[in-house]
């Protein structure tokens, strides 16, 4: 089953969000407008808006109000992607040229800043200081997480805890904030709001772990980039940490990382094979599963409405996804 | 460093507070220390000082607006393209410059949300949106004349402060702010060009399609604009309301010093 099928009943509302997204980034300058449109059309699963809507279903659901949050959360995500492509020198995103490759780094910087500003400008129609506190903390954490990711590149001497903290900031916080902001805006009772936040956090962790596993196990066609790209870029992910429990692997990886500028895909390939043979992939799936179970447990605290089943289905999908 | 005081907000203390807010040990190791624009800081302090807010809140307003300015300036430092065979150091610098700008930008939102100041968040976000639109216009050199280019530059330099002044109902300072910040920008760019033979503004003027000023003429052309801008400053500073007295003193001192050091150019101009 496709992910979108699990929340097909939200389609009308999601269509409204799509239209609002399009309207919000109609910049006056043609290049700024085209670059923003390019990002929007590159699509994505629109997971954050979905989480906003589903969380709001546990309170006073009002699509106009929810639209504001959902659009803002997606715009923040988009703004971070356009800047990430400058950081990673990415030429393609979901098969389409990135803003930085179609125009240049500077256009990508201005586009990201413009979209981020639009998202906050749009969100200020929500007169809920607590929501702004929550989101602003998340954004700062997200930036710190990205700085730490660069700091930790090619550094073998770190542990799983570093990794978990990094993915919490990189992925889990924005998803859990989407859930919480949806809940705050819909005035969901506080215990439910907390449960939704925890659900978002656990599902975000699981999602990122699976993303990191797929970097080793999926095909180049499925990934849209060569397998092992994370390792090539010096990003140590969960399977690598498990494989590094073998001292020989750790030492050899350290030697490989001695001169990162000379690294090629060919150098990485034997390491990918060793990671796969070490049982690290299976162990990573196990940890992802543990996070999913915690996500399910968080849902136990919520009333039985349709949205709860959808949140379960999304968790199930994330656990099984192959691309 | 200017030692003049605005209300109970000495500039040195404000600068220190801003530096403290943007402190990040890893970023500091790799990227250049952000420059805190003293002119903007001074104008901002003059705008905020006569409001009825508490001293703490005034200070927080000034710090957050300056954080926005620093975030925007930081992203201007990101190179257009990656260099061929760039070193790991250059690459890391670029990556961290992108992230530093994002981080400073996140901080302004964070501090204002701590103050529950949603209206100010809206004001600053709108200004950032407008500034990025303007930056694209300048980046693509879409001007019919040098005057048009100078006007866009003036907008970019002053828009953030002008929007804040409107927020505090102090827009009487706006005309002056635009002229003053343009003058100061041109002086800095001229200095940088004469010292290092490089200035982004001079590049735009010499390589712009609609107004490519000849290389030999560029310094004189810019100096003429500085003089023109100075006379506008003198005109607008005299019209400032009385509570901007310290700003008047500050401006007049700088004008006097500049003209004293550049008397030959003025006579020739």
Interface residues (C-beta under 8 A of the other chain):
Chain A: X27 X28 X29 X31 X32 X80 X83 X86 X87 X89 X104 X105 X106 X107 X109 X110 X111 X112 X113 X114 X116 X117 X118 X120 X121 X124 X127 X129 X132 X133 X135 X136 X137 X139 X140 X142 X143 X144 X146 X147 X148 X150 X151 X260 X261
Chain B: X24 X26 X27 X71 X72 X75 X76 X78 X79 X80 X81 X82 X87 X88 X92 X94 X95 X96 X98 X99 X101 X102 X103 X105 X106 X107 X109 X110 X112 X113 X114 X116 X118 X119 X121 X122 X125 X126 X128 X129 X132 X133 X135 X136 X137 X139 X140
